[in-house]
Structure formats: C-alpha cells, structure tokens
C-alpha cells in the first residue's frame, strides 16, 4: 500500500526527488515496445532526450522537465523493474577484473652497465 503523501516534494537536499511512481497497469510493451529485459535496456540506452521524456510520461503518468538523461534512464529502468530505487542492479561491465595490467615494469633491454 502506498502513502497518500507525495514523497520527495519536500526534498531533503538530495538530487532527484523520488516523488514519481510508475503508473499501475501500464505494460512494459506499451512503454518500451518489448517486455524482454535486454530489449528494454537497449531501448532505453538508444533513446534521445525527447524520447526519454516521452517514455517517462507514459511510465509515470506525468511530464518531466528534467534534461538529465542519466536520471531519466535510471527512472525508466526502475519503472521496468530492472534497477532498484536504492541501488543499481549488477549488470555487464559493472565488475572489476579484466584489467590491462602487466608489462609496466621497467626493462631497459640493451647493453649492461659497465
């Protein structure tokens, strides 16, 4: 059950108020054109600002004047259930490892010092 008050309207100074809640009954296909999580992630990543704003309106039932594409993408992924509001879900490329270490040692190679 939701709270009748609108959380986030009296913001505590944090960036990005959390007042917007996804509209119940709006299907993922209606917002993103697919219900496949990878397809949704691709669709969100490929959107320009106006498309993000339009999808936000469909998903949340309200317009946004945000020009912050990162925030818009995060909110759309939250609406799709692909990211929690408290933190991001693990995804490809988000871990450590793989690096390009090795080979940074000195080496000189050449004639020995005399």
C-alpha positions as CSV (number, residue, x, y, z in Angstrom):
1,X,0.0,0.0,0.0
2,X,1.3,3.4,-0.9
3,X,1.4,6.5,1.2
4,X,-1.1,9.3,0.4
5,X,1.6,11.9,0.7
6,X,3.9,12.6,-2.2
7,X,7.4,11.7,-1.1
8,X,10.1,13.8,-2.4
9,X,8.2,17.1,-2.8
10,X,9.8,18.5,0.3
11,X,13.2,17.2,-0.7
12,X,16.0,16.8,1.9
13,X,18.6,18.4,-0.4
14,X,19.3,15.2,-2.3
15,X,19.5,15.4,-6.1
16,X,16.5,14.0,-7.9
17,X,13.3,13.9,-5.8
18,X,11.7,10.5,-5.6
19,X,8.1,11.6,-6.0
20,X,7.4,9.8,-9.3
21,X,5.9,6.3,-9.0
22,X,5.2,4.1,-12.1
23,X,1.6,4.1,-13.2
24,X,-0.1,0.8,-12.2
25,X,-1.4,-1.2,-15.1
26,X,0.9,0.3,-17.8
27,X,2.6,-2.6,-19.6
28,X,6.3,-2.7,-20.4
29,X,5.4,-3.3,-24.0
30,X,3.4,-0.1,-24.0
31,X,6.3,1.9,-22.7
32,X,9.4,0.2,-24.2
33,X,8.0,-1.8,-27.1
34,X,9.1,-5.1,-25.5
35,X,9.0,-6.9,-22.2
36,X,12.4,-8.5,-22.7
37,X,14.8,-7.1,-20.1
38,X,17.7,-6.8,-22.5
39,X,15.5,-5.2,-25.2
40,X,14.3,-2.7,-22.6
41,X,17.8,-1.9,-21.6
42,X,18.8,-1.4,-25.2
43,X,15.7,0.7,-26.0
44,X,16.5,3.0,-23.0
45,X,20.1,3.3,-23.9
46,X,19.3,4.2,-27.5
47,X,16.8,7.0,-26.7
48,X,17.5,10.6,-27.1
49,X,16.3,13.2,-24.5
50,X,12.8,13.8,-26.0
51,X,12.2,10.0,-26.3
52,X,13.3,9.5,-22.7
53,X,10.9,12.3,-21.6
54,X,8.1,10.8,-23.6
55,X,8.6,7.3,-22.2
56,X,8.9,8.8,-18.7
57,X,5.4,10.3,-19.2
58,X,3.9,7.0,-20.3
59,X,5.6,5.1,-17.4
60,X,4.9,7.6,-14.6
61,X,1.8,9.4,-15.8
62,X,3.4,12.8,-15.5
63,X,5.6,15.0,-17.6
64,X,9.2,15.9,-16.7
65,X,11.3,18.9,-17.4
66,X,14.5,17.0,-16.5
67,X,17.3,17.4,-19.0
68,X,19.4,14.8,-17.1
69,X,19.4,11.8,-19.4
70,X,21.2,9.7,-16.8
71,X,18.4,10.3,-14.3
72,X,15.7,9.7,-16.9
73,X,17.3,6.4,-17.9
74,X,17.6,5.3,-14.3
75,X,14.0,6.1,-13.6
76,X,12.8,4.2,-16.7
77,X,14.9,1.2,-15.7
78,X,13.4,1.4,-12.2
79,X,9.9,1.5,-13.7
80,X,10.7,-1.6,-15.7
81,X,12.0,-3.3,-12.5
82,X,15.5,-3.6,-13.9
83,X,17.0,-1.4,-11.3
84,X,16.0,-0.8,-7.7
85,X,15.4,2.7,-6.4
86,X,18.0,2.1,-3.6
87,X,20.9,0.9,-5.8
88,X,21.8,-0.4,-9.1
89,X,21.4,-4.0,-10.2
90,X,24.5,-5.7,-11.3
91,X,25.0,-5.7,-15.0
92,X,27.5,-6.5,-17.6
93,X,30.7,-4.4,-17.3
94,X,30.0,-3.4,-13.8
95,X,32.6,-5.5,-12.1
96,X,36.3,-5.3,-11.6
97,X,38.6,-7.7,-13.2
98,X,39.7,-8.0,-16.7
99,X,42.1,-5.1,-16.4
100,X,45.1,-4.5,-18.6
101,X,47.8,-4.8,-16.1
102,X,51.1,-6.5,-16.8
103,X,54.1,-5.1,-18.5
104,X,54.6,-1.9,-16.6
105,X,57.9,-2.8,-15.1
106,X,61.0,-1.2,-16.4
107,X,63.0,-3.0,-18.7
108,X,65.7,-1.4,-20.4
109,X,66.9,-4.2,-22.5
110,X,70.1,-3.1,-24.1
111,X,73.7,-3.2,-23.0
112,X,74.6,-3.9,-19.4
113,X,76.1,-1.1,-17.3
114,X,79.8,-1.1,-17.3
